Amino acid sequence: MYESYNKIAVFDLDGTIVETDDAVNASYACAFERVGLGIKVASRLMMGVVRQHLPRISNAELAVLAHLKDESYAKQLCRSALGPAATALRKIVNGTSPFGKLVLLTDSKERRAMETLRFHGLLGFFDEIVCDGGQGDKYQNYFKGHDSDPAACVVWENESEKIKSAIAAGVKAGNARKVG
């Protein structure tokens, strides 16, 4: 049986509530510099993109880069800013909408998500924080592991593919809001 919430608000973090690309890219730049790589960071970086720039990098070397990037992230948060869904989030928190539960559902690792939320004063806003850490389809994973009706959810997301994923997981198409 599903939990008895009227509606559930589900927010993505990166690019949705907080614009983190500049902070993430600066973190990668610091990591590259620390290991002596002269890679210029010009666009949104993720580990898959790093692999493309460094096709011969081993998994161990990639893990070192990821660790160094994670270490410098908190220092780079000054390069982040509230994103396009921050206003909707604040309205919900201030009680001007009908949501019974507020969920943060992110592909980020827990440490980075918490640092980001803390920096922007958003840490206490959520009833539930789920950090999928890039472990597949976050919407499918969430609804498999939680007693929540996806049809009762409204999702704020900045990526078209993630919107499709939310709809495939059972979120009504009209309730999957693309922002940004």
C-alpha positions in Angstrom: 0.0 0.0 0.0 1.3 3.5 -0.8 2.1 6.1 1.8 -0.8 8.5 2.4 0.7 11.8 1.0 -1.5 13.9 -1.2 1.3 14.7 -3.6 5.0 14.2 -3.4 7.4 16.8 -4.8 10.6 15.2 -6.2 13.5 17.5 -7.0 16.8 16.8 -8.8 19.8 18.7 -7.5 22.4 19.4 -10.1 21.2 21.9 -12.7 17.7 21.9 -11.2 17.9 23.3 -7.6 21.5 24.3 -7.8 23.6 25.2 -10.9 26.7 23.2 -10.0 28.5 22.8 -13.4 31.1 25.6 -12.7 31.9 24.2 -9.3 32.2 20.6 -10.6 34.4 21.8 -13.6 36.6 23.8 -11.2 37.0 20.7 -9.0 38.1 18.7 -12.0 40.5 21.4 -13.0 42.1 21.2 -9.5 42.3 17.4 -9.8 43.9 17.6 -13.2 46.4 20.2 -12.0 47.3 18.1 -8.9 48.3 15.1 -11.1 50.0 17.2 -13.7 47.5 17.0 -16.5 47.1 20.1 -18.7 43.4 19.5 -19.6 41.4 22.6 -20.0 37.8 22.3 -18.7 35.4 24.0 -21.0 32.1 22.2 -20.7 30.2 20.0 -18.3 32.5 17.3 -17.1 31.6 13.9 -15.9 33.8 10.8 -15.5 32.7 9.5 -18.9 33.9 12.7 -20.6 37.2 12.4 -18.6 37.6 8.9 -20.1 37.2 10.4 -23.6 39.9 13.0 -22.9 42.2 10.3 -21.4 41.4 7.1 -23.3 44.3 5.2 -21.8 43.6 6.1 -18.2 43.3 3.1 -15.9 40.4 2.6 -13.4 42.8 3.2 -10.6 44.0 6.5 -12.1 40.4 7.5 -12.7 39.6 6.8 -9.1 42.4 9.0 -8.0 41.1 11.9 -10.2 37.6 11.3 -8.8 38.9 11.4 -5.2 40.9 14.6 -5.9 37.8 16.2 -7.5 35.7 15.3 -4.6 38.2 16.7 -2.1 38.2 20.1 -3.8 34.5 20.4 -4.4 33.5 22.1 -1.2 36.1 24.9 -1.9 34.5 25.4 -5.3 30.9 25.8 -4.2 31.3 29.6 -4.4 31.1 29.0 -8.2 27.6 27.5 -7.9 24.3 29.3 -7.8 20.6 28.6 -7.1 19.1 27.0 -10.1 15.8 27.3 -12.0 13.7 25.2 -9.6 14.9 26.9 -6.4 11.9 29.3 -6.4 9.4 26.4 -6.6 11.3 24.6 -3.8 11.1 27.7 -1.6 7.3 28.1 -2.3 6.7 24.5 -1.3 8.8 24.9 1.9 7.0 28.1 2.8 3.7 26.1 2.7 2.2 27.7 -0.4 1.6 24.4 -2.3 -0.2 21.1 -1.7 2.7 18.7 -1.2 2.8 16.3 1.7 6.3 15.1 1.2 9.4 16.7 -0.3 12.1 14.5 -1.8 15.6 15.2 -3.2 16.5 12.5 -5.7 20.0 13.0 -7.1 22.6 11.1 -9.0 25.2 12.8 -6.8 27.1 11.0 -4.1 25.9 11.8 -0.6 28.8 13.8 0.5 28.7 16.2 -2.5 24.9 16.5 -2.3 25.1 17.4 1.4 27.9 19.9 0.8 25.9 21.6 -1.9 22.7 21.7 0.1 24.5 23.0 3.2 26.3 25.7 1.2 23.1 27.0 -0.2 21.1 26.8 3.1 18.8 24.0 1.7 19.8 21.1 3.9 16.7 21.1 6.2 14.2 21.5 3.3 13.6 17.8 2.5 11.7 15.0 4.2 13.9 12.5 2.3 17.2 12.8 0.5 18.2 9.9 -1.8 21.6 10.0 -3.3 21.7 7.4 -6.1 25.4 8.1 -6.8 25.1 7.2 -10.5 23.9 3.7 -9.8 21.6 3.5 -12.8 18.1 4.9 -13.3 17.4 6.9 -10.2 13.7 7.1 -10.8 13.3 3.3 -11.4 15.5 2.7 -8.4 13.5 5.1 -6.2 10.1 3.7 -6.9 11.3 0.1 -6.6 12.7 0.8 -3.2 10.0 3.1 -1.7 6.4 2.8 -1.0 5.4 5.9 -3.0 3.0 6.1 -5.9 4.8 7.6 -8.9 1.5 8.9 -10.2 1.2 11.1 -7.1 4.6 12.7 -7.7 5.5 15.9 -9.4 9.1 15.9 -10.6 11.4 18.9 -11.3 14.3 17.9 -13.5 16.7 19.6 -15.9 17.6 16.8 -18.3 15.2 15.5 -21.0 16.4 11.9 -20.6 15.8 12.0 -16.9 12.2 13.3 -17.6 11.6 10.4 -19.9 13.0 8.1 -17.1 10.6 9.6 -14.5 7.7 9.1 -16.9 8.8 5.5 -17.6 8.8 4.9 -13.9 5.2 5.9 -13.6 5.2 9.7 -13.1 2.4 11.3 -15.1 3.8 13.2 -18.1 2.2 16.4 -17.0 3.8 16.1 -13.6 7.4 15.8 -14.9 8.5 19.4 -15.2 11.6 20.2 -17.2 13.4 23.3 -15.9 16.4 25.2 -17.1 
